[in-house]
Amino acid sequence: MQLKKSTVLALRTLALGYIFVLVVVPIATILFRTFEPGLGQFWKWITTPAAISALQTSLIIVAITVPVNIVFGIVVSLAQARGNHRGKGIIHSLVDLPFAVSPIIVGTSLVMLWGAEGWFGGLENYGIRIIYALPGMILATIFGTMPFIVREVEPVLREMGTEQEQAAATLGASPWQTFFLITLPTIRWGLTYGVVLTVARALGEFGAVIMVASNFAGGGQTLTLLVHSRYIDDHNEYGAYAAATLLMAVSVLVLVVMTAIQNRQDKKQNGNLS
């Protein structure tokens, strides 16, 4: 269907206006309020022991969540795209469950399972604490970020087909050689996008994490919980804005670094081919 130029212009203006109101204005407002008291005060708010601890906790959670989801995402994607088993629809539904279930429900279910009175609460008798500790925060984040890599990698696997993998097997390549030399280079972009989405969601996870975190400074807070605590509990609006800006800066930095690494790898591969 061919649209008129006026219609295209109107739709483009509407889309840009929508993005401007819902994304640009809120972010610009936060940045303005953050730096309104000055750079010195901003630096003071993001270098407090609570802020540094929250940043470290967030990065630890990301560092554990991403590798777990990479392994899980690739395995499930291969099973769904290459397997001929029953129950594919059920697996799809289970993978997409975090999109449908409220994070509060996820946090509550984790408390029921791993809390002191839960099914596996006996672990605390052996000094293994899950809820209101870092392991519970990691579990909540892994659950919330579970679908992203699968949803990016599986369509790529379906599109590439099995011809190249079968040819490699015919030439004597082992399954691991086929995966690292054929499959992995093909899915690298989908995997990269999935990792970026996973990192962004892991850094911004709030609803499930607040249910299983102690929310105390010194390891019990992520950056999102610090923003909430400063804004709601401490009534420190500017401190909350500073923590939110730090969170945005970390997310953007991770995105830039991952993009740079991917571009460097692509240049190396193109150089080897030439």
N, C-alpha and C positions, 0 to 999 in steps of 0.2 A: 504494500500500500504506500503510495507516494503522498507525502504530506506537503501542504503549502509552506512556503518560507515563513509566512506570518505565524502559522501554527507551530512550526518548529521553534521559532524565536520565542513564542509565548510559553511553550513547554520548557524550553531551556531557562527562561527567566524564572518560571515557577520553581524549577528544580534548584536553581542557584539560590533563590530566595528562601526555599525550605531549608537548604543546608546552612545558609547564613544565619537564620533565626535559631535553628536547633543546635548548631555546632559552633560557628564562628563567634556569635555574640556571647554565649556562656563562657567559652574559653578566654575570649578577650577580657571579659569582666573579671574572671578569676586572676588573670595575669595583671590587670590594672590594680586590683585590690591587693594583690601580693606585694607589688613593688611600690605601692603608695607610701608606706612608711620609710622607704629607702632600702638600698641594697644591704647596708649594714645590719638592719633589723632582720631582713630576709635571711642573711647568712647566719645570724644568731639563732633563728628558729629552726633551720635545717641542720644545725650542728649540735643541737642538744643531745644528751645521751639517749633520750627516748627516740628521737628522729633517727639517729645513727643505728640504734638497735632495730628499729622498725625496718629500715632499709636493708640491713643485713638479713633479717628474717625473711623479708620478701624475696631477696636474691637466692637464699638457700632453698626456699620453696620452689622457685622457678628452676633452679639447678637440678633438683630432684624430679620435679614434675615432667619437665621436657624429655629427658631420656626415657623415662617410663612410658610416656605417651608415644614416643617415636617407635619403640619396640612394639607396644600394643597396637598402634595404628598400622604399622607395616604388616604385622602378622594377620590382623583381622582383614585388612584390605586384600592381601594375597588369598586368604581363605575364601573371601566373598567373590573375588574376581576370577579366581582360578579353580575353585572347588565346585563340585557338582553334588553337594550335600543338601539334605532337607533342612528346613528351618532357617533359610537365608532371610526370610522376612522377619522372623522373630529376632534374629541377630541385629538386623537393621533397626528394628524398634528399640532394642536394648541399647544400642550405640547412641541413638538419638534421644534416649530418655532424659539426659541432662537439659536438653532444649525444652522439654515439656514439663519437667518437675520443678517446682519452686525451690530455690536454694535453701529456704528455711526448712522445708521438708527433708532435704538432704542432710542438713545439719542435725535435725531432730533424730533422724534414723541412725546417724552415726553415734549420737549420744546413747540411743537405746541399745546399740550393738556393743560399743566399746566403753561406755561409761561404767562407773563403779558398780551400778546395779544392773548393768546390761549383760547380754549373753557371754561376752568375753571379758567381763569386768574383773574376773579372777586374775588377770594378768598383772593388775596393780599389786597383788600380793607378792609378786616376784620382782617388783620394782620397775615394771614396764607400764608406763602411763601413756595412754593414747589421747584421751579427751582432756581438754584444757592444757594441752602441751603441743609441741611442734608436730609429732606424728599425726595427730588429729587434723591439724591445719593442712598438712600435706595430703592426707586422704581426701579431705573435702575439695581441695584444689584439683587433684587428679580426676575426681569424679566430674567436676564442672567443666574440665577441659578435654575430656575423653573423646568427643566426637570430631574435633577439628581436623586432626591429621587423617583420620579415616575418610572423612568427607572430601578431602582434597586429593588423596592418593588413589582411592579406589576407582574414580572415573578415569584417571590417567592409565591405570592398569588395564581397564576394559578397552580403552581406545587403542592401546599399543598392540593388543592381541598376544598370541603365543608363538607366532612364527619365528621371531628372533631367538626366543628361549629354546624352542625345539631344535632350531639349527645349531645352536651352541651345544646342546646335549648330544646331537648327532655327531658333532666334531670331537666329542670326548670331554667336554667341560663338565666339571662337577656341579651339583646344585649351588654350592657356595660361590664358585667361580661365575656361574651364570647370573647369580643375583648381583654380585659386586661389579661385574663387567657389562651386563646387559640391562638388568632390571633397575638397579639403583640409579645409574645415570639418566635413565628415561623418566623416572619419577622425581628427580631432584627438585624440579620447580614446584610440583605439587607438595612435596615434602617441606620445602622451604616456606611456602605460604601457610601450610598447616602449623609449622613451628612458630611462625610469626603470630598467628592467631592464638596459639596456645600460650605464648609468652604474654601477649596483651591481656588475655583473659585471666591468666594466673596472677599477674600483677594487680589486676583490678577486681579480683574475686572478693566479695564482701559477705553476702547473705549467709552462705554456708559456713564460712570461716568464723564469723562472729559467734556462731552457735557452739563451736568446739574450741575456741581460743580462750585463754584466761583473760585476755585484754589488759594485761599488766605490762608496763614498760620493762624492758630487759629480756625480750625473747617471746613475750606473749602477744605482741602486736605486729601486724603488718602495716604497710604505709596506709592502706585504706582504713584500717581500724584506728590508726593514729589520727587521720583526718576526722573521722567520726567522733573520737574521744575529745579532741580539741574543740570541735565545733559544738557538740551537744553537751558534753560533761563539763568541760572547762570554760565554755563560752568565750573561747579564744579564736575569734573569727580570722584574724590575720595569720595566726599560727596555723590554722587549718588550711587557709589558702596557700601558705608557703609549703606545707606538706603535700597538698594537691599538685602544686607546680613541680615539686621534686618528683612526684610519681609520674607526671606527664613527661618530664625530662628523661627519666630512666627509660620509659617506654619508647620514646623517640630515639634515644641513644642505642637501645637494643636493636631497633628496626634498622637504623643506619648501619650499624656494625654488621648485622647479618646480610644486608644487601651488598655491602662492600665485599664481604667474604665470598658471597655467591658470584659477584661480578668477576672477582679475581680468579676463582676456579674456572669460570666460563672462558676467560681469556687464556688461561693455561691450556684448557682442552682445545680451544680453537687454534692455538699456536702449535700444539702437538699434531693436530690434523693437517695443518698446512706444512 
